[in-house]
Amino acid sequence: MNDNILNIEELTEDEISNLVINSAIKVHKAIGPGLLESAYEACLFYELNKSNLDVRKQVPLPLQYEGVFIDCAYRADIIVNNKVIIEIKAIKKLDDIHFSQLLSYLKISKMKLGLLINFNETTLIQGLKRVVNGL
């Protein structure tokens, strides 16, 4: 057995985020800024699926309040391996509300790591932010 083969199920949040970032950079280099959020979501979803990751898009996130699940129509853009939430934007500038939105998604889902990716930047790294849920 080859020890260099990556076990997709055992990837850490950091390993997943590195794969996501590399895939997002590839998408951004290929199609550039200025498109709709839905285009970036579709391309990133396609790219991540090529890596054999467990990738889901537009995942409903019900809110639990006082023991009752409330379907509030919250949806995570992309969830990878049930460990990392990706929130995609195609806007002029990220604001505090975008960080708060992703942090809320992380708390609702009880996940630790989220990536906020704004594709409307000259270089993608300028629009990339990690958000950590302290649980």
C-alpha positions as protocol buffer text, in pm:
chain_id: "A"
residue {
  index: 1
  type: MET
  ca { x: 0 y: 0 z: 0 }
}
residue {
  index: 2
  type: ASN
  ca { x: 129 y: 346 z: -91 }
}
residue {
  index: 3
  type: ASP
  ca { x: 155 y: 571 z: 217 }
}
residue {
  index: 4
  type: ASN
  ca { x: 155 y: 882 z: -6 }
}
residue {
  index: 5
  type: ILE
  ca { x: -206 y: 828 z: -113 }
}
residue {
  index: 6
  type: LEU
  ca { x: -429 y: 1089 z: 48 }
}
residue {
  index: 7
  type: ASN
  ca { x: -728 y: 951 z: 242 }
}
residue {
  index: 8
  type: ILE
  ca { x: -1000 y: 1202 z: 157 }
}
residue {
  index: 9
  type: GLU
  ca { x: -1216 y: 1112 z: 460 }
}
residue {
  index: 10
  type: GLU
  ca { x: -933 y: 1182 z: 707 }
}
residue {
  index: 11
  type: LEU
  ca { x: -835 y: 1526 z: 581 }
}
residue {
  index: 12
  type: THR
  ca { x: -813 y: 1797 z: 846 }
}
residue {
  index: 13
  type: GLU
  ca { x: -987 y: 2131 z: 812 }
}
residue {
  index: 14
  type: ASP
  ca { x: -652 y: 2292 z: 724 }
}
residue {
  index: 15
  type: GLU
  ca { x: -579 y: 2035 z: 452 }
}
residue {
  index: 16
  type: ILE
  ca { x: -927 y: 2084 z: 307 }
}
residue {
  index: 17
  type: SER
  ca { x: -889 y: 2462 z: 315 }
}
residue {
  index: 18
  type: ASN
  ca { x: -558 y: 2436 z: 126 }
}
residue {
  index: 19
  type: LEU
  ca { x: -728 y: 2226 z: -144 }
}
residue {
  index: 20
  type: VAL
  ca { x: -1017 y: 2474 z: -161 }
}
residue {
  index: 21
  type: ILE
  ca { x: -785 y: 2775 z: -185 }
}
residue {
  index: 22
  type: ASN
  ca { x: -581 y: 2616 z: -464 }
}
residue {
  index: 23
  type: SER
  ca { x: -901 y: 2528 z: -652 }
}
residue {
  index: 24
  type: ALA
  ca { x: -1042 y: 2880 z: -603 }
}
residue {
  index: 25
  type: ILE
  ca { x: -719 y: 3034 z: -733 }
}
residue {
  index: 26
  type: LYS
  ca { x: -737 y: 2807 z: -1038 }
}
residue {
  index: 27
  type: VAL
  ca { x: -1097 y: 2914 z: -1106 }
}
residue {
  index: 28
  type: HIS
  ca { x: -1014 y: 3283 z: -1056 }
}
residue {
  index: 29
  type: LYS
  ca { x: -714 y: 3265 z: -1291 }
}
residue {
  index: 30
  type: ALA
  ca { x: -926 y: 3095 z: -1556 }
}
residue {
  index: 31
  type: ILE
  ca { x: -1231 y: 3323 z: -1553 }
}
residue {
  index: 32
  type: GLY
  ca { x: -1122 y: 3636 z: -1361 }
}
residue {
  index: 33
  type: PRO
  ca { x: -1329 y: 3884 z: -1160 }
}
residue {
  index: 34
  type: GLY
  ca { x: -1654 y: 4049 z: -1263 }
}
residue {
  index: 35
  type: LEU
  ca { x: -1893 y: 3754 z: -1298 }
}
residue {
  index: 36
  type: LEU
  ca { x: -2193 y: 3653 z: -1091 }
}
residue {
  index: 37
  type: GLU
  ca { x: -2149 y: 3465 z: -765 }
}
residue {
  index: 38
  type: SER
  ca { x: -2337 y: 3167 z: -913 }
}
residue {
  index: 39
  type: ALA
  ca { x: -2074 y: 3126 z: -1185 }
}
residue {
  index: 40
  type: TYR
  ca { x: -1791 y: 3106 z: -931 }
}
residue {
  index: 41
  type: GLU
  ca { x: -1990 y: 2866 z: -715 }
}
residue {
  index: 42
  type: ALA
  ca { x: -2054 y: 2632 z: -1009 }
}
residue {
  index: 43
  type: CYS
  ca { x: -1691 y: 2639 z: -1123 }
}
residue {
  index: 44
  type: LEU
  ca { x: -1551 y: 2588 z: -772 }
}
residue {
  index: 45
  type: PHE
  ca { x: -1799 y: 2306 z: -708 }
}
residue {
  index: 46
  type: TYR
  ca { x: -1687 y: 2138 z: -1031 }
}
residue {
  index: 47
  type: GLU
  ca { x: -1319 y: 2183 z: -947 }
}
residue {
  index: 48
  type: LEU
  ca { x: -1357 y: 2042 z: -593 }
}
residue {
  index: 49
  type: ASN
  ca { x: -1555 y: 1744 z: -719 }
}
residue {
  index: 50
  type: LYS
  ca { x: -1260 y: 1652 z: -941 }
}
residue {
  index: 51
  type: SER
  ca { x: -1061 y: 1599 z: -618 }
}
residue {
  index: 52
  type: ASN
  ca { x: -1304 y: 1328 z: -500 }
}
residue {
  index: 53
  type: LEU
  ca { x: -1399 y: 1533 z: -196 }
}
residue {
  index: 54
  type: ASP
  ca { x: -1748 y: 1515 z: -45 }
}
residue {
  index: 55
  type: VAL
  ca { x: -1877 y: 1843 z: -185 }
}
residue {
  index: 56
  type: ARG
  ca { x: -2231 y: 1975 z: -147 }
}
residue {
  index: 57
  type: LYS
  ca { x: -2370 y: 2309 z: -260 }
}
residue {
  index: 58
  type: GLN
  ca { x: -2661 y: 2520 z: -139 }
}
residue {
  index: 59
  type: VAL
  ca { x: -2685 y: 2312 z: 179 }
}
residue {
  index: 60
  type: PRO
  ca { x: -2980 y: 2402 z: 406 }
}
residue {
  index: 61
  type: LEU
  ca { x: -2876 y: 2496 z: 760 }
}
residue {
  index: 62
  type: PRO
  ca { x: -3169 y: 2475 z: 1000 }
}
residue {
  index: 63
  type: LEU
  ca { x: -3147 y: 2681 z: 1316 }
}
residue {
  index: 64
  type: GLN
  ca { x: -3201 y: 2510 z: 1651 }
}
residue {
  index: 65
  type: TYR
  ca { x: -3367 y: 2736 z: 1905 }
}
residue {
  index: 66
  type: GLU
  ca { x: -3473 y: 2605 z: 2246 }
}
residue {
  index: 67
  type: GLY
  ca { x: -3458 y: 2249 z: 2116 }
}
residue {
  index: 68
  type: VAL
  ca { x: -3675 y: 2321 z: 1812 }
}
residue {
  index: 69
  type: PHE
  ca { x: -3535 y: 2306 z: 1458 }
}
residue {
  index: 70
  type: ILE
  ca { x: -3644 y: 2607 z: 1256 }
}
residue {
  index: 71
  type: ASP
  ca { x: -3597 y: 2607 z: 880 }
}
residue {
  index: 72
  type: CYS
  ca { x: -3497 y: 2968 z: 816 }
}
residue {
  index: 73
  type: ALA
  ca { x: -3381 y: 2913 z: 460 }
}
residue {
  index: 74
  type: TYR
  ca { x: -3017 y: 2962 z: 554 }
}
residue {
  index: 75
  type: ARG
  ca { x: -2800 y: 2795 z: 293 }
}
residue {
  index: 76
  type: ALA
  ca { x: -2428 y: 2739 z: 290 }
}
residue {
  index: 77
  type: ASP
  ca { x: -2286 y: 2794 z: -60 }
}
residue {
  index: 78
  type: ILE
  ca { x: -2055 y: 2490 z: -40 }
}
residue {
  index: 79
  type: ILE
  ca { x: -1968 y: 2243 z: 235 }
}
residue {
  index: 80
  type: VAL
  ca { x: -1663 y: 2017 z: 195 }
}
residue {
  index: 81
  type: ASN
  ca { x: -1629 y: 1685 z: 380 }
}
residue {
  index: 82
  type: ASN
  ca { x: -1874 y: 1811 z: 644 }
}
residue {
  index: 83
  type: LYS
  ca { x: -1582 y: 2009 z: 788 }
}
residue {
  index: 84
  type: VAL
  ca { x: -1542 y: 2335 z: 596 }
}
residue {
  index: 85
  type: ILE
  ca { x: -1804 y: 2588 z: 485 }
}
residue {
  index: 86
  type: ILE
  ca { x: -1727 y: 2804 z: 184 }
}
residue {
  index: 87
  type: GLU
  ca { x: -1916 y: 3131 z: 147 }
}
residue {
  index: 88
  type: ILE
  ca { x: -1871 y: 3279 z: -200 }
}
residue {
  index: 89
  type: LYS
  ca { x: -1905 y: 3648 z: -281 }
}
residue {
  index: 90
  type: ALA
  ca { x: -1860 y: 3854 z: -597 }
}
residue {
  index: 91
  type: ILE
  ca { x: -1879 y: 4202 z: -449 }
}
residue {
  index: 92
  type: LYS
  ca { x: -1677 y: 4521 z: -437 }
}
residue {
  index: 93
  type: LYS
  ca { x: -1558 y: 4477 z: -77 }
}
residue {
  index: 94
  type: LEU
  ca { x: -1607 y: 4230 z: 208 }
}
residue {
  index: 95
  type: ASP
  ca { x: -1772 y: 4385 z: 514 }
}
residue {
  index: 96
  type: ASP
  ca { x: -1809 y: 4275 z: 875 }
}
residue {
  index: 97
  type: ILE
  ca { x: -2159 y: 4142 z: 802 }
}
residue {
  index: 98
  type: HIS
  ca { x: -2011 y: 3882 z: 565 }
}
residue {
  index: 99
  type: PHE
  ca { x: -1780 y: 3754 z: 841 }
}
residue {
  index: 100
  type: SER
  ca { x: -2073 y: 3749 z: 1083 }
}
residue {
  index: 101
  type: GLN
  ca { x: -2285 y: 3555 z: 834 }
}
residue {
  index: 102
  type: LEU
  ca { x: -2020 y: 3286 z: 791 }
}
residue {
  index: 103
  type: LEU
  ca { x: -1954 y: 3268 z: 1165 }
}
residue {
  index: 104
  type: SER
  ca { x: -2328 y: 3217 z: 1223 }
}
residue {
  index: 105
  type: TYR
  ca { x: -2330 y: 2936 z: 967 }
}
residue {
  index: 106
  type: LEU
  ca { x: -2035 y: 2775 z: 1146 }
}
residue {
  index: 107
  type: LYS
  ca { x: -2211 y: 2799 z: 1482 }
}
residue {
  index: 108
  type: ILE
  ca { x: -2541 y: 2661 z: 1345 }
}
residue {
  index: 109
  type: SER
  ca { x: -2363 y: 2369 z: 1178 }
}
residue {
  index: 110
  type: LYS
  ca { x: -2112 y: 2317 z: 1464 }
}
residue {
  index: 111
  type: MET
  ca { x: -1823 y: 2326 z: 1217 }
}
residue {
  index: 112
  type: LYS
  ca { x: -1488 y: 2483 z: 1301 }
}
residue {
  index: 113
  type: LEU
  ca { x: -1364 y: 2643 z: 978 }
}
residue {
  index: 114
  type: GLY
  ca { x: -1509 y: 2856 z: 704 }
}
residue {
  index: 115
  type: LEU
  ca { x: -1362 y: 3029 z: 403 }
}
residue {
  index: 116
  type: LEU
  ca { x: -1502 y: 3358 z: 282 }
}
residue {
  index: 117
  type: ILE
  ca { x: -1399 y: 3401 z: -80 }
}
residue {
  index: 118
  type: ASN
  ca { x: -1463 y: 3721 z: -276 }
}
residue {
  index: 119
  type: PHE
  ca { x: -1393 y: 3649 z: -642 }
}
residue {
  index: 120
  type: ASN
  ca { x: -1432 y: 4015 z: -738 }
}
residue {
  index: 121
  type: GLU
  ca { x: -1067 y: 4097 z: -668 }
}
residue {
  index: 122
  type: THR
  ca { x: -770 y: 4145 z: -900 }
}
residue {
  index: 123
  type: THR
  ca { x: -589 y: 3866 z: -717 }
}
residue {
  index: 124
  type: LEU
  ca { x: -796 y: 3612 z: -528 }
}
residue {
  index: 125
  type: ILE
  ca { x: -572 y: 3611 z: -220 }
}
residue {
  index: 126
  type: GLN
  ca { x: -692 y: 3969 z: -148 }
}
residue {
  index: 127
  type: GLY
  ca { x: -1050 y: 3843 z: -122 }
}
residue {
  index: 128
  type: LEU
  ca { x: -981 y: 3534 z: 86 }
}
residue {
  index: 129
  type: LYS
  ca { x: -1051 y: 3520 z: 460 }
}
residue {
  index: 130
  type: ARG
  ca { x: -1049 y: 3229 z: 704 }
}
residue {
  index: 131
  type: VAL
  ca { x: -1317 y: 3234 z: 974 }
}
residue {
  index: 132
  type: VAL
  ca { x: -1274 y: 3008 z: 1276 }
}
residue {
  index: 133
  type: ASN
  ca { x: -1556 y: 2905 z: 1509 }
}
residue {
  index: 134
  type: GLY
  ca { x: -1420 y: 2880 z: 1863 }
}
residue {
  index: 135
  type: LEU
  ca { x: -1706 y: 2643 z: 1946 }
}
